[in-house]
Amino acid sequence: MTLEEYQKREYRIIGITAIVAIVVVIFGIKYLLSDDDNHRAAYTRSYAYAQILVKDELKSPKSAKFPMYNKSFVEYDEATNTATVRSYVDAENSFGATVRTQYVAIITLSGNEPTGGFVTLK
């Protein structure tokens, strides 16, 4: 391989690397600025706050097992700055049997921080 061929190869590698880096940056910025991700903190904090509210209603809060967070559990209403969390919990009832209970929690937000709310167990 001649020096000229080696340099051309190096420039191609540098060019391809630069293009890949630019694409990654563009998609990264797009990901960070997407509407859903702007409220990511509100979604996850609302889900965590809903778990606290649910545990307050259970007979055996220490036995509570919640599913891993999924964005589909939380609906954000920008007009009222509230989040509605719909999910379930597996926990022991007063007889010691583990049962699955569906719940809906309405969480009031200030910015991305939960400030209050209520839960309905079904």
C-alpha positions as CSV (number, residue, x, y, z in Angstrom):
1,M,0.0,0.0,0.0
2,T,1.4,3.3,-1.0
3,L,1.5,6.4,1.3
4,E,-1.2,8.1,-0.9
5,E,-3.5,5.1,-0.7
6,Y,-3.0,4.9,3.1
7,Q,-3.9,8.6,3.5
8,K,-7.0,8.2,1.3
9,R,-8.1,5.3,3.5
10,E,-7.5,7.3,6.7
11,Y,-9.5,10.2,5.3
12,R,-12.4,7.9,4.5
13,I,-12.4,6.4,8.0
14,I,-12.3,9.9,9.5
15,G,-15.1,11.0,7.2
16,I,-17.3,8.0,8.0
17,T,-16.6,8.4,11.7
18,A,-17.6,12.1,11.5
19,I,-20.9,11.3,9.7
20,V,-21.8,8.7,12.3
21,A,-21.0,11.1,15.1
22,I,-23.2,13.8,13.6
23,V,-26.1,11.3,13.1
24,V,-25.8,10.2,16.7
25,V,-25.8,13.8,18.0
26,I,-28.8,14.7,15.8
27,F,-30.8,11.7,17.0
28,G,-29.7,12.3,20.6
29,I,-30.9,15.9,20.5
30,K,-34.2,14.8,18.9
31,Y,-34.6,12.2,21.6
32,L,-34.0,14.7,24.4
33,L,-36.3,17.3,22.9
34,S,-39.3,15.0,22.0
35,D,-42.6,15.8,23.7
36,D,-42.8,12.6,25.7
37,D,-39.3,12.9,27.0
38,N,-39.8,16.5,28.1
39,H,-42.2,15.0,30.7
40,R,-40.2,11.9,31.5
41,A,-39.4,13.1,35.0
42,A,-43.0,13.9,35.6
43,Y,-44.0,10.5,34.4
44,T,-41.6,8.5,36.5
45,R,-42.1,10.6,39.6
46,S,-45.8,10.4,39.2
47,Y,-45.6,6.6,39.0
48,A,-43.4,6.5,42.1
49,Y,-45.7,8.8,44.0
50,A,-48.7,6.6,43.0
51,Q,-47.0,3.6,44.6
52,I,-46.7,5.6,47.9
53,L,-50.4,6.4,47.7
54,V,-51.3,2.7,46.9
55,K,-49.1,1.4,49.8
56,D,-51.0,3.7,52.2
57,E,-54.2,1.9,51.3
58,L,-52.9,-1.7,51.5
59,K,-53.3,-4.1,54.5
60,S,-49.7,-5.3,54.0
61,P,-47.7,-2.5,52.3
62,K,-44.4,-4.3,52.8
63,S,-45.6,-7.1,50.6
64,A,-46.4,-4.8,47.7
65,K,-44.9,-5.7,44.3
66,F,-45.4,-3.3,41.5
67,P,-44.6,-3.9,37.8
68,M,-41.5,-2.2,36.3
69,Y,-42.3,1.3,35.1
70,N,-43.8,1.5,31.6
71,K,-44.6,4.9,30.0
72,S,-48.0,3.5,29.0
73,F,-49.1,3.5,32.7
74,V,-49.0,7.3,32.9
75,E,-51.1,9.9,31.0
76,Y,-50.1,13.5,31.4
77,D,-52.7,16.3,31.1
78,E,-50.9,19.5,30.4
79,A,-54.0,21.7,30.8
80,T,-54.5,20.6,34.4
81,N,-50.9,19.7,35.1
82,T,-52.0,16.3,36.4
83,A,-50.9,12.8,35.7
84,T,-53.2,9.8,35.7
85,V,-51.5,6.5,36.6
86,R,-53.2,3.2,35.8
87,S,-51.5,0.1,36.9
88,Y,-51.7,-2.8,39.4
89,V,-50.0,-4.1,42.5
90,D,-49.6,-7.6,43.9
91,A,-49.9,-7.6,47.7
92,E,-51.1,-9.7,50.6
93,N,-54.6,-9.2,51.7
94,S,-55.8,-9.5,55.3
95,F,-55.9,-13.3,55.0
96,G,-52.3,-13.5,53.8
97,A,-53.1,-14.4,50.2
98,T,-51.4,-12.4,47.5
99,V,-53.9,-10.8,45.2
100,R,-53.5,-8.4,42.2
101,T,-55.3,-5.1,42.6
102,Q,-55.8,-2.6,39.8
103,Y,-55.6,1.1,40.7
104,V,-56.0,4.5,39.2
105,A,-54.1,7.4,40.8
106,I,-54.6,11.1,40.0
107,I,-51.4,13.0,40.8
108,T,-51.2,16.8,40.9
109,L,-47.9,18.2,39.7
110,S,-45.9,21.4,40.2
111,G,-43.5,21.4,37.3
112,N,-42.3,17.8,37.3
113,E,-42.7,17.3,41.0
114,P,-45.8,15.5,42.5
115,T,-47.5,17.7,45.1
116,G,-50.5,15.6,46.0
117,G,-53.1,13.2,44.7
118,F,-55.5,10.4,45.4
119,V,-55.8,6.8,44.5
120,T,-58.7,4.4,43.8
121,L,-58.2,0.7,44.2
122,K,-60.4,-1.5,42.1
